Amino acid sequence: MRTRTATAVLALSGLLATLPVLAAEKLKGSVSLKDLQTTGMKDKSHKHQAYDLFFETQGKSYTCRTDSDKSVNATDFVVGTTLRYEIDGDKANLWSPQNKKVGCKIVRVEALSNPM
């Protein structure tokens, strides 16, 4: 009985010690919006138009898709303007210069090749 308890305590403490290493740090900064495209269609189950936002930062190109259950005003996110961003795993938040916020899910990441 004691050996099982001791083993469980050791396993749990080992797991708790590795959690901070496994937690990814949020990426934050400013970036220029490369493109904004509509995706999908509105219907009864998708009440709003979804959008794909394209931007490049830290050597990667990101495609981020908005939720079709939430309204987004496309005119708040003008292509070529500088946005603030925060990436946490596969989720991102983007803020326009007017401080309008949109939450989106990262659906594609591409490593940018170094120009020769």
DSSP file (Angstrom, degrees, kcal/mol; ACC not computed):
  #  RESIDUE AA STRUCTURE BP1 BP2  ACC     N-H-->O    O-->H-N    N-H-->O    O-->H-N    TCO  KAPPA ALPHA  PHI   PSI    X-CA   Y-CA   Z-CA
    1    1 A M     >        0   0    0      0, 0.0     4,-2.0     0, 0.0     5,-0.2   0.000 360.0 360.0 360.0 -43.9    0.0    0.0    0.0
    2    2 A R  H  >  +     0   0    0      1,-0.2     4,-2.7     2,-0.2     5,-0.2   0.871 360.0  53.6 -67.1 -35.5    2.8    2.4    0.9
    3    3 A T  H  > S+     0   0    0      2,-0.2     4,-2.4     1,-0.2    -1,-0.2   0.881 108.4  49.7 -68.9 -35.8    4.7    1.7   -2.3
    4    4 A R  H  > S+     0   0    0      2,-0.2     4,-2.5     1,-0.2    -1,-0.2   0.919 112.8  46.9 -66.7 -41.9    1.7    2.5   -4.4
    5    5 A T  H  X S+     0   0    0     -4,-2.0     4,-2.5     2,-0.2    -2,-0.2   0.922 113.5  48.2 -64.5 -44.3    1.1    5.7   -2.6
    6    6 A A  H  X S+     0   0    0     -4,-2.7     4,-2.3     2,-0.2    -2,-0.2   0.902 112.5  49.1 -63.8 -40.9    4.8    6.7   -2.8
    7    7 A T  H  X S+     0   0    0     -4,-2.4     4,-2.6     2,-0.2    -2,-0.2   0.909 111.6  49.1 -64.5 -42.5    4.8    5.8   -6.5
    8    8 A A  H  X S+     0   0    0     -4,-2.5     4,-2.5     2,-0.2    -2,-0.2   0.905 111.4  49.3 -64.2 -41.4    1.7    7.9   -7.1
    9    9 A V  H  X S+     0   0    0     -4,-2.5     4,-2.5     2,-0.2    -2,-0.2   0.916 112.7  47.4 -65.0 -42.8    3.2   10.8   -5.3
   10   10 A L  H  X S+     0   0    0     -4,-2.3     4,-2.2     2,-0.2    -2,-0.2   0.909 112.8  48.7 -64.5 -42.5    6.4   10.6   -7.2
   11   11 A A  H  X S+     0   0    0     -4,-2.6     4,-2.1     2,-0.2    -2,-0.2   0.919 113.1  47.4 -63.9 -43.3    4.6   10.4  -10.6
   12   12 A L  H  X S+     0   0    0     -4,-2.5     4,-2.5     2,-0.2    -2,-0.2   0.903 112.0  49.0 -65.6 -42.1    2.4   13.3   -9.7
   13   13 A S  H  X S+     0   0    0     -4,-2.5     4,-1.8     1,-0.2    -1,-0.2   0.874 110.7  51.6 -67.4 -34.9    5.3   15.5   -8.6
   14   14 A G  H  X S+     0   0    0     -4,-2.2     4,-1.1     2,-0.2    -2,-0.2   0.900 110.9  48.1 -65.0 -40.6    7.2   14.6  -11.8
   15   15 A L  H  X S+     0   0    0     -4,-2.1     4,-1.1     1,-0.2     3,-0.5   0.925 111.5  49.2 -64.9 -45.3    4.2   15.6  -13.8
   16   16 A L  H  < S+     0   0    0     -4,-2.5    -1,-0.2     1,-0.2    -2,-0.2   0.832 107.4  56.0 -64.9 -31.7    3.7   18.9  -12.0
   17   17 A A  H  < S+     0   0    0     -4,-1.8     4,-0.3     1,-0.2    -1,-0.2   0.808 109.7  45.7 -70.2 -28.5    7.4   19.7  -12.4
   18   18 A T  H  X S+     0   0    0     -4,-1.1     4,-1.8    -3,-0.5     3,-0.4   0.628  90.2  84.7 -90.3 -13.7    7.2   19.3  -16.2
   19   19 A L  H  X S+     0   0    0     -4,-1.1     4,-1.8     1,-0.2    -1,-0.2   0.903  86.8  52.5 -58.2 -45.1    4.0   21.4  -16.7
   20   20 A P  H  4 S+     0   0    0      0, 0.0    -1,-0.2     0, 0.0    -2,-0.1   0.861 109.7  50.7 -60.7 -31.7    5.7   24.8  -16.8
   21   21 A V  H  4 S+     0   0    0     -3,-0.4    -2,-0.2    -4,-0.3    -3,-0.1   0.877 110.5  49.2 -70.1 -37.1    8.0   23.4  -19.5
   22   22 A L  H  < S+     0   0    0     -4,-1.8     2,-0.4    -3,-0.1    -1,-0.2   0.763  89.0  95.4 -74.3 -25.5    5.0   22.2  -21.6
   23   23 A A  S  < S-     0   0    0     -4,-1.8     2,-0.2    -5,-0.2    -4,-0.0  -0.537  75.2-135.3 -71.5 122.1    3.1   25.5  -21.3
   24   24 A A        -     0   0    0     -2,-0.4     2,-0.3     1,-0.1    -2,-0.1  -0.525  15.6-119.6 -79.2 143.3    3.8   27.5  -24.4
   25   25 A E        -     0   0    0     -2,-0.2    64,-0.2     1,-0.1     2,-0.1  -0.607  31.7-108.5 -80.7 141.6    4.6   31.2  -24.1
   26   26 A K        -     0   0    0     -2,-0.3     2,-0.5    62,-0.1    62,-0.2  -0.456  25.5-134.5 -69.6 139.6    2.2   33.6  -25.8
   27   27 A L  E     +A   87   0A   0     60,-2.5    60,-2.8    -2,-0.1     2,-0.3  -0.843  31.1 176.5 -93.5 130.7    3.6   35.4  -28.8
   28   28 A K  E     +A   86   0A   0     -2,-0.5     2,-0.3    58,-0.2    58,-0.2  -0.956  18.3  92.6-134.0 152.2    2.8   39.1  -28.9
   29   29 A G  E     -A   85   0A   0     56,-1.7    56,-2.7    -2,-0.3     2,-0.4  -0.991  63.9 -63.2 163.1-162.5    3.7   42.0  -31.1
   30   30 A S  E     +A   84   0A   0     -2,-0.3     2,-0.3    54,-0.2    54,-0.2  -0.915  44.8 171.8-119.9 147.4    2.7   44.1  -34.1
   31   31 A V  E     -A   83   0A   0     52,-2.7    52,-3.8    -2,-0.4     2,-0.4  -0.988  33.8-110.9-152.9 153.5    2.3   42.9  -37.6
   32   32 A S  E     -A   82   0A   0     24,-0.3    24,-0.6    -2,-0.3     2,-0.6  -0.768  35.2-120.5 -88.9 132.3    1.0   44.1  -41.0
   33   33 A L  E     -B   55   0A   0     48,-2.4    47,-2.6    -2,-0.4    22,-0.2  -0.623  27.2-171.9 -74.0 118.3   -2.2   42.5  -42.2
   34   34 A K  E     -     0   0A   0     20,-2.5     2,-0.3    -2,-0.6    21,-0.2   0.867  61.0 -14.8 -81.4 -38.9   -1.3   40.8  -45.6
   35   35 A D  E     -B   54   0A   0     19,-1.2    19,-2.5    43,-0.0     2,-0.4  -0.989  46.7-153.8-162.2 159.3   -4.8   39.8  -46.7
   36   36 A L  E     +B   53   0A   0     -2,-0.3     2,-0.3    17,-0.2    17,-0.2  -0.959  23.3 174.8-141.6 119.6   -8.4   39.3  -45.5
   37   37 A Q  E     -B   52   0A   0     15,-2.4    15,-3.2    -2,-0.4     2,-0.1  -0.949  30.6-117.1-129.1 146.3  -10.7   36.8  -47.4
   38   38 A T  E     -B   51   0A   0     -2,-0.3     2,-0.3    13,-0.2    13,-0.2  -0.494  32.0-168.0 -74.1 152.3  -14.2   35.6  -46.8
   39   39 A T  E     -B   50   0A   0     11,-2.3    11,-0.9    -2,-0.1    -2,-0.0  -0.998  44.7  -3.9-143.0 142.6  -14.5   31.8  -46.1
   40   40 A G  S    S-     0   0    0     -2,-0.3     2,-0.3     9,-0.1     9,-0.0  -0.125  80.9 -85.2  71.7-173.3  -17.6   29.6  -46.0
   41   41 A M        -     0   0    0      8,-0.1     2,-0.3    -3,-0.0     7,-0.1  -0.962  30.9-109.3-134.4 151.1  -21.2   30.7  -46.4
   42   42 A K        +     0   0    0     -2,-0.3     2,-0.2     5,-0.1     5,-0.2  -0.602  52.0 142.3 -75.8 138.5  -23.8   32.1  -44.1
   43   43 A D        -     0   0    0      3,-1.9     3,-0.3    -2,-0.3     0, 0.0  -0.851  66.6 -67.3-155.1-167.0  -26.7   29.8  -43.3
   44   44 A K  S    S+     0   0    0     -2,-0.2     3,-0.2     1,-0.2    -2,-0.0   0.857 133.6  39.5 -62.5 -35.5  -29.0   28.8  -40.4
   45   45 A S  S    S+     0   0    0      1,-0.2     2,-0.5     2,-0.0    -1,-0.2   0.640 116.8  52.0 -90.3 -13.4  -26.1   27.2  -38.4
   46   46 A H        +     0   0    0     -3,-0.3    -3,-1.9     1,-0.1    -1,-0.2  -0.860  66.4 179.3-122.2  94.4  -23.5   29.9  -39.4
   47   47 A K        +     0   0    0     -2,-0.5     2,-0.3    -5,-0.2    22,-0.2   0.723  62.4  38.4 -73.0 -23.8  -25.1   33.2  -38.6
   48   48 A H  S    S-     0   0    0     20,-2.4     2,-0.3    -7,-0.1    -5,-0.1  -0.859  89.9 -95.8-127.6 160.4  -22.2   35.5  -39.6
   49   49 A Q        -     0   0    0     -2,-0.3     2,-0.3    23,-0.1    23,-0.2  -0.570  38.2-141.4 -72.3 133.0  -19.6   35.5  -42.4
   50   50 A A  E     -B   39   0A   0    -11,-0.9   -11,-2.3    -2,-0.3     2,-0.3  -0.686  16.4-157.5 -93.3 152.5  -16.3   34.0  -41.4
   51   51 A Y  E     -B   38   0A   0     -2,-0.3    15,-2.8   -13,-0.2     2,-0.5  -0.952  14.0-140.6-130.5 148.7  -13.0   35.5  -42.5
   52   52 A D  E     -BC  37  65A   0    -15,-3.2   -15,-2.4    -2,-0.3     2,-0.4  -0.951  19.4-160.7-104.1 127.0   -9.4   34.3  -43.0
   53   53 A L  E     -BC  36  64A   0     11,-3.0    11,-2.6    -2,-0.5     2,-0.5  -0.921   4.4-156.7-108.6 133.8   -6.8   36.8  -41.9
   54   54 A F  E     +BC  35  63A   0    -19,-2.5   -20,-2.5    -2,-0.4   -19,-1.2  -0.934  23.1 151.3-115.7 129.6   -3.3   36.4  -43.2
   55   55 A F  E     -BC  33  62A   0      7,-1.9     7,-3.5    -2,-0.5     2,-0.4  -0.985  31.0-137.5-152.2 159.8   -0.2   37.8  -41.5
   56   56 A E  E     + C   0  61A   0    -24,-0.6   -24,-0.3    -2,-0.3     2,-0.3  -0.971  30.6 151.3-123.9 133.7    3.6   37.1  -41.2
   57   57 A T  E >   + C   0  60A   0      3,-2.5     3,-1.7    -2,-0.4   -26,-0.1  -0.977  59.0   8.3-158.6 148.1    5.6   37.3  -38.0
   58   58 A Q  T 3  S-     0   0    0     -2,-0.3     3,-0.1     1,-0.3    -1,-0.0   0.835 129.4 -51.4  49.6  43.9    8.7   35.6  -36.5
   59   59 A G  T 3  S+     0   0    0      1,-0.2    53,-2.5    52,-0.1     2,-0.3   0.610 119.2  97.5  76.4  13.2    9.6   33.8  -39.7
   60   60 A K  E <   -CD  57 111A   0     -3,-1.7    -3,-2.5    51,-0.2     2,-0.5  -0.970  64.3-137.4-135.1 150.1    6.2   32.2  -40.2
   61   61 A S  E     -CD  56 110A   0     49,-3.2    49,-2.5    -2,-0.3     2,-0.4  -0.920  27.2-160.1-104.3 129.2    3.1   33.0  -42.3
   62   62 A Y  E     -CD  55 109A   0     -7,-3.5    -7,-1.9    -2,-0.5     2,-0.5  -0.872  15.8-162.2-114.9 142.1   -0.2   32.5  -40.4
   63   63 A T  E     -CD  54 108A   0     45,-2.4    44,-2.6    -2,-0.4    45,-1.3  -0.995  16.5-171.9-117.7 124.1   -3.8   32.0  -41.6
   64   64 A C  E     -CD  53 106A   0    -11,-2.6   -11,-3.0    -2,-0.5     2,-0.5  -0.972   7.9-153.2-123.9 125.2   -6.3   32.7  -38.8
   65   65 A R  E     -CD  52 105A   0     40,-3.0    40,-2.8    -2,-0.5   -13,-0.2  -0.847  10.8-137.1-105.5 130.2  -10.0   32.0  -39.2
   66   66 A T  E     - D   0 104A   0    -15,-2.8     2,-0.4    -2,-0.5    38,-0.2  -0.356  31.1 -97.1 -77.6 162.9  -12.7   33.9  -37.4
   67   67 A D    >   -     0   0    0     36,-0.6     3,-1.5     1,-0.1    -1,-0.1  -0.663  20.2-145.3 -83.4 130.6  -15.7   32.2  -35.8
   68   68 A S  T 3  S+     0   0    0     -2,-0.4   -20,-2.4     1,-0.3    -1,-0.1   0.544  97.8  65.0 -75.0  -4.5  -18.9   32.2  -37.9
   69   69 A D  T 3  S+     0   0    0    -22,-0.2     2,-0.4   -23,-0.1    -1,-0.3   0.494  97.5  65.1 -91.1  -4.1  -21.0   32.5  -34.8
   70   70 A K  S <  S-     0   0    0     -3,-1.5     2,-0.2   -22,-0.1   -22,-0.0  -0.943  85.7-117.0-123.2 142.4  -19.5   35.9  -34.0
   71   71 A S        -     0   0    0     -2,-0.4     2,-0.4   -23,-0.1    -4,-0.1  -0.539  28.7-175.1 -78.5 136.5  -19.9   39.1  -36.0
   72   72 A V        -     0   0    0     -2,-0.2     2,-0.9   -23,-0.2   -23,-0.1  -1.000  20.9-142.0-131.2 131.7  -16.8   40.8  -37.5
   73   73 A N    >   -     0   0    0     -2,-0.4     3,-2.2     1,-0.2     4,-0.4  -0.837  11.3-159.4 -92.9 106.8  -16.8   44.1  -39.3
   74   74 A A  G >  S+     0   0    0     -2,-0.9     3,-1.4     1,-0.3    -1,-0.2   0.773  86.8  66.1 -59.8 -27.9  -14.4   43.6  -42.2
   75   75 A T  G 3  S+     0   0    0      1,-0.3    -1,-0.3    -3,-0.1     3,-0.2   0.637  90.3  65.6 -72.0 -11.6  -13.9   47.3  -42.6
   76   76 A D  G <  S+     0   0    0     -3,-2.2     2,-0.6     1,-0.2    22,-0.3   0.692  99.0  55.9 -76.8 -19.0  -12.2   47.4  -39.2
   77   77 A F  S <  S-     0   0    0     -3,-1.4     2,-0.4    -4,-0.4    -1,-0.2  -0.788  76.1-173.1-120.2  86.4   -9.3   45.3  -40.5
   78   78 A V    >   -     0   0    0     -2,-0.6     3,-2.0    -3,-0.2   -45,-0.3  -0.653  30.4-111.7 -85.7 128.9   -7.9   47.1  -43.5
   79   79 A V  T 3  S+     0   0    0     -2,-0.4   -45,-0.2     1,-0.2     3,-0.1  -0.354 102.8  26.8 -59.9 133.4   -5.2   45.2  -45.5
   80   80 A G  T 3  S+     0   0    0    -47,-2.6    -1,-0.2     1,-0.4     2,-0.1   0.204  93.6 117.5  97.8 -14.4   -1.8   46.8  -45.1
   81   81 A T  S <  S-     0   0    0     -3,-2.0   -48,-2.4   -48,-0.1     2,-0.5  -0.454  71.4-104.8 -83.3 160.9   -2.5   48.3  -41.7
   82   82 A T  E     -A   32   0A   0    -50,-0.2     2,-0.3    -2,-0.1   -50,-0.3  -0.738  39.0-171.1 -88.9 127.9   -0.5   47.4  -38.5
   83   83 A L  E     -A   31   0A   0    -52,-3.8   -52,-2.7    -2,-0.5     2,-0.4  -0.848  21.8-127.2-113.8 150.9   -2.3   45.1  -36.1
   84   84 A R  E     -AE  30  95A   0     11,-1.9    11,-2.5    -2,-0.3     2,-0.3  -0.770  35.1-169.3 -88.1 145.1   -1.4   44.0  -32.6
   85   85 A Y  E     -AE  29  94A   0    -56,-2.7   -56,-1.7    -2,-0.4     2,-0.3  -0.950  23.2-169.5-136.7 158.0   -1.5   40.3  -32.1
   86   86 A E  E     -AE  28  93A   0      7,-1.8     7,-2.2    -2,-0.3     2,-0.5  -0.923  11.7-167.0-145.0 118.3   -1.4   37.7  -29.4
   87   87 A I  E     +AE  27  92A   0    -60,-2.8   -60,-2.5    -2,-0.3     2,-0.4  -0.927   9.5 175.9-111.7 128.6   -1.0   34.0  -30.3
   88   88 A D  E >   - E   0  91A   0      3,-3.1     3,-1.6    -2,-0.5     2,-0.4  -0.853  65.0 -58.9-132.4  95.7   -1.5   31.3  -27.7
   89   89 A G  T 3  S-     0   0    0     -2,-0.4   -64,-0.0     1,-0.2     0, 0.0  -0.559 120.1 -15.8  69.4-120.2   -1.3   27.8  -29.2
   90   90 A D  T 3  S+     0   0    0     -2,-0.4    16,-2.8    -3,-0.1     2,-0.4   0.246 124.5  82.5-101.7  12.9   -3.8   27.5  -32.0
   91   91 A K  E <   -EF  88 105A   0     -3,-1.6    -3,-3.1    14,-0.3     2,-0.3  -0.893  55.8-177.7-115.9 148.0   -5.8   30.6  -30.9
   92   92 A A  E     -EF  87 104A   0     12,-2.8    12,-2.7    -2,-0.4     2,-0.4  -0.976  17.0-153.6-141.6 154.4   -5.1   34.2  -31.7
   93   93 A N  E     -EF  86 103A   0     -7,-2.2    -7,-1.8    -2,-0.3     2,-0.4  -0.996  14.3-167.9-125.3 136.0   -6.4   37.7  -30.9
   94   94 A L  E     -EF  85 102A   0      8,-2.6     8,-2.4    -2,-0.4     2,-0.4  -0.972   4.3-159.4-125.0 139.9   -5.9   40.6  -33.3
   95   95 A W  E     -EF  84 101A   0    -11,-2.5   -11,-1.9    -2,-0.4     6,-0.2  -0.974  12.5-139.5-120.6 132.0   -6.5   44.3  -32.6
   96   96 A S    >   -     0   0    0      4,-2.5     3,-2.3    -2,-0.4   -19,-0.1  -0.274  36.7 -97.1 -77.2 169.9   -7.0   46.9  -35.3
   97   97 A P  T 3  S+     0   0    0      0, 0.0    -1,-0.1     0, 0.0   -20,-0.1   0.777 129.5  56.3 -59.1 -24.8   -5.5   50.4  -35.0
   98   98 A Q  T 3  S-     0   0    0    -22,-0.3     3,-0.1     2,-0.1    -2,-0.0   0.278 123.3-109.5 -88.2  10.6   -9.0   51.5  -33.7
   99   99 A N    <   +     0   0    0     -3,-2.3     2,-0.4     1,-0.3   -16,-0.0   0.753  65.5 154.2  67.0  27.5   -8.6   48.8  -30.9
  100  100 A K        -     0   0    0    -24,-0.2    -4,-2.5     2,-0.0     2,-0.4  -0.753  32.9-145.4 -83.6 131.9  -11.3   46.6  -32.4
  101  101 A K  E     - F   0  95A   0     -2,-0.4     2,-0.4    -6,-0.2    -6,-0.2  -0.796  19.6-178.1-105.8 140.2  -10.6   43.0  -31.3
  102  102 A V  E     - F   0  94A   0     -8,-2.4    -8,-2.6    -2,-0.4     2,-0.4  -0.999  14.1-149.8-133.5 134.1  -11.2   39.8  -33.2
  103  103 A G  E     + F   0  93A   0     -2,-0.4   -36,-0.6   -10,-0.2     2,-0.3  -0.811  26.3 166.4 -98.1 142.7  -10.6   36.3  -31.9
  104  104 A C  E     -DF  66  92A   0    -12,-2.7   -12,-2.8    -2,-0.4     2,-0.5  -0.959  33.8-115.5-151.2 167.2   -9.6   33.6  -34.4
  105  105 A K  E     -DF  65  91A   0    -40,-2.8   -40,-3.0    -2,-0.3     2,-0.5  -0.913  30.4-120.5-110.2 132.4   -8.2   30.1  -34.7
  106  106 A I  E     +D   64   0A   0    -16,-2.8   -42,-0.2    -2,-0.5     3,-0.1  -0.597  37.0 169.1 -70.9 119.0   -4.9   29.4  -36.4
  107  107 A V  E     +     0   0A   0    -44,-2.6     2,-0.3    -2,-0.5   -43,-0.2   0.549  63.0  23.0-108.9 -12.8   -5.7   27.1  -39.3
  108  108 A R  E     -D   63   0A   0    -45,-1.3   -45,-2.4     2,-0.0     2,-0.4  -0.959  54.4-175.4-156.9 136.5   -2.4   27.2  -41.2
  109  109 A V  E     -D   62   0A   0     -2,-0.3     2,-0.4   -47,-0.2   -47,-0.2  -1.000   9.7-173.7-130.9 131.7    1.2   28.0  -40.4
  110  110 A E  E     -D   61   0A   0    -49,-2.5   -49,-3.2    -2,-0.4     2,-0.3  -0.990  24.4-126.4-128.4 131.4    3.9   28.1  -43.0
  111  111 A A  E     -D   60   0A   0     -2,-0.4     2,-0.4   -51,-0.2   -51,-0.2  -0.586  29.3-128.4 -72.2 131.8    7.7   28.6  -42.5
  112  112 A L        -     0   0    0    -53,-2.5     2,-0.2    -2,-0.3    -1,-0.1  -0.662  19.7-126.8 -82.8 134.9    9.0   31.4  -44.6
  113  113 A S        -     0   0    0     -2,-0.4    -1,-0.0     1,-0.1   -54,-0.0  -0.539  26.3-108.9 -79.3 147.5   12.0   30.6  -46.7
  114  114 A N        -     0   0    0     -2,-0.2     2,-0.1     1,-0.1    -1,-0.1  -0.607  33.7-119.0 -76.0 129.7   15.0   32.8  -46.4
  115  115 A P              0   0    0      0, 0.0    -1,-0.1     0, 0.0    -3,-0.0  -0.444 360.0 360.0 -67.9 142.0   15.6   35.0  -49.5
  116  116 A M              0   0    0     -2,-0.1    -2,-0.0     0, 0.0     0, 0.0   0.437 360.0 360.0 -93.2 360.0   18.9   34.4  -51.2
